[in-house]
Every structure is written in C-alpha cells, then in structure tokens.
Amino acid sequence: MQADVVLSNHTVGDDGLTKVAALQKRKPGEPNPYVVGREGVVRYDAGWRSCLSADIDEAVKKAAPNSFLPALNPLRP
C-alpha cells in the first residue's frame, strides 16, 4: 500500500475535527490537511499499533494476572 492519507473513525486519533475545520477554510491550491504523506501514514500506524498492543497487554494481565501469556497478543513478536 502506498497510502498518503489517514482517515479514522476516531477523530482524536487523526485530529479529524481540526482537519475538517481546516478543510472548510482551505483556499484553492492549499494542501489538504488529510494528506500526510507515506511517512505520516507509517508513523500513524506505528503509534496506533503501539497503543493497541499496550491495551492488549493490559487486558491479558487483568484476565490472567498470575500468568505470562505473550502469545495472546498478536501484535507482539
């Protein structure tokens, strides 16, 4: 994938509310605030994977506090 845009259903994650406001004020020829480039998409993905992985680790610890179950988190190698 060579995506250069981040669209999320979690506006806190992609700063969507700010971007929508910027789109409303955008003049012809100004950059689209949703276009973050390939590197921006990769950074966004890495950040969300890290957050999700931490959430999974927390859930595993709560579910089995006396166990070490790394295999339950598919985002951890």
C-alpha positions as a Markdown table, in Angstrom:
| # | Residue | x | y | z |
|---|---|---|---|---|
| 1 | Met | 0.0 | 0.0 | 0.0 |
| 2 | Gln | 1.2 | 3.4 | -0.8 |
| 3 | Ala | -1.3 | 5.4 | 1.2 |
| 4 | Asp | -0.7 | 9.0 | 2.0 |
| 5 | Val | -4.0 | 9.8 | 3.8 |
| 6 | Val | -5.1 | 8.9 | 7.3 |
| 7 | Leu | -8.9 | 8.6 | 7.8 |
| 8 | Ser | -10.1 | 7.4 | 11.1 |
| 9 | Asn | -13.4 | 6.9 | 12.8 |
| 10 | His | -11.7 | 8.1 | 16.0 |
| 11 | Thr | -11.2 | 11.8 | 15.4 |
| 12 | Val | -8.9 | 12.1 | 18.4 |
| 13 | Gly | -6.5 | 9.7 | 16.7 |
| 14 | Asp | -6.2 | 11.5 | 13.4 |
| 15 | Asp | -7.0 | 15.0 | 14.7 |
| 16 | Gly | -10.1 | 14.8 | 12.4 |
| 17 | Leu | -12.1 | 17.7 | 13.9 |
| 18 | Thr | -9.2 | 20.1 | 13.4 |
| 19 | Lys | -8.7 | 18.8 | 9.8 |
| 20 | Val | -12.4 | 19.2 | 9.0 |
| 21 | Ala | -12.3 | 22.8 | 10.2 |
| 22 | Ala | -9.1 | 23.4 | 8.1 |
| 23 | Leu | -10.9 | 22.0 | 5.1 |
| 24 | Gln | -13.7 | 24.5 | 5.5 |
| 25 | Lys | -11.2 | 27.4 | 5.5 |
| 26 | Arg | -8.9 | 25.9 | 2.8 |
| 27 | Lys | -8.3 | 28.1 | -0.3 |
| 28 | Pro | -7.9 | 26.6 | -3.8 |
| 29 | Gly | -4.4 | 25.3 | -4.2 |
| 30 | Glu | -3.7 | 25.0 | -0.4 |
| 31 | Pro | -2.7 | 21.5 | 0.8 |
| 32 | Asn | -5.3 | 19.1 | 2.0 |
| 33 | Pro | -4.8 | 18.6 | 5.8 |
| 34 | Tyr | -5.7 | 14.9 | 5.4 |
| 35 | Val | -2.8 | 14.2 | 3.1 |
| 36 | Val | 0.1 | 13.4 | 5.5 |
| 37 | Gly | 2.4 | 11.5 | 3.1 |
| 38 | Arg | 3.6 | 7.9 | 3.2 |
| 39 | Glu | 5.8 | 8.6 | 6.2 |
| 40 | Gly | 2.9 | 10.2 | 8.1 |
| 41 | Val | 0.8 | 7.1 | 7.5 |
| 42 | Val | 3.6 | 4.8 | 8.7 |
| 43 | Arg | 4.0 | 6.9 | 11.8 |
| 44 | Tyr | 0.3 | 6.9 | 12.5 |
| 45 | Asp | 0.1 | 3.1 | 12.0 |
| 46 | Ala | 3.1 | 2.5 | 14.3 |
| 47 | Gly | 1.6 | 4.8 | 17.0 |
| 48 | Trp | -1.8 | 3.0 | 16.9 |
| 49 | Arg | -0.3 | -0.4 | 16.9 |
| 50 | Ser | 1.8 | 0.5 | 20.0 |
| 51 | Cys | -1.3 | 1.8 | 21.8 |
| 52 | Leu | -3.4 | -1.2 | 20.8 |
| 53 | Ser | -0.6 | -3.6 | 21.8 |
| 54 | Ala | -0.4 | -1.9 | 25.2 |
| 55 | Asp | -4.2 | -2.2 | 25.6 |
| 56 | Ile | -4.0 | -5.9 | 24.7 |
| 57 | Asp | -1.2 | -6.5 | 27.2 |
| 58 | Glu | -3.2 | -4.8 | 29.9 |
| 59 | Ala | -6.3 | -6.9 | 29.1 |
| 60 | Val | -4.2 | -10.1 | 29.3 |
| 61 | Lys | -2.8 | -9.1 | 32.6 |
| 62 | Lys | -6.2 | -8.4 | 34.0 |
| 63 | Ala | -7.6 | -11.7 | 32.6 |
| 64 | Ala | -4.7 | -13.8 | 33.9 |
| 65 | Pro | -2.8 | -11.8 | 36.5 |
| 66 | Asn | -0.6 | -14.7 | 37.6 |
| 67 | Ser | 0.3 | -15.9 | 34.1 |
| 68 | Phe | 2.7 | -14.9 | 31.4 |
| 69 | Leu | 0.8 | -15.2 | 28.1 |
| 70 | Pro | 2.6 | -13.3 | 25.4 |
| 71 | Ala | 1.1 | -15.5 | 22.7 |
| 72 | Leu | -2.3 | -13.8 | 23.3 |
| 73 | Asn | -1.1 | -10.5 | 21.9 |
| 74 | Pro | -0.9 | -10.9 | 18.1 |
| 75 | Leu | 0.9 | -7.6 | 17.8 |
| 76 | Arg | 3.9 | -8.7 | 20.0 |
| 77 | Pro | 6.5 | -10.8 | 18.2 |
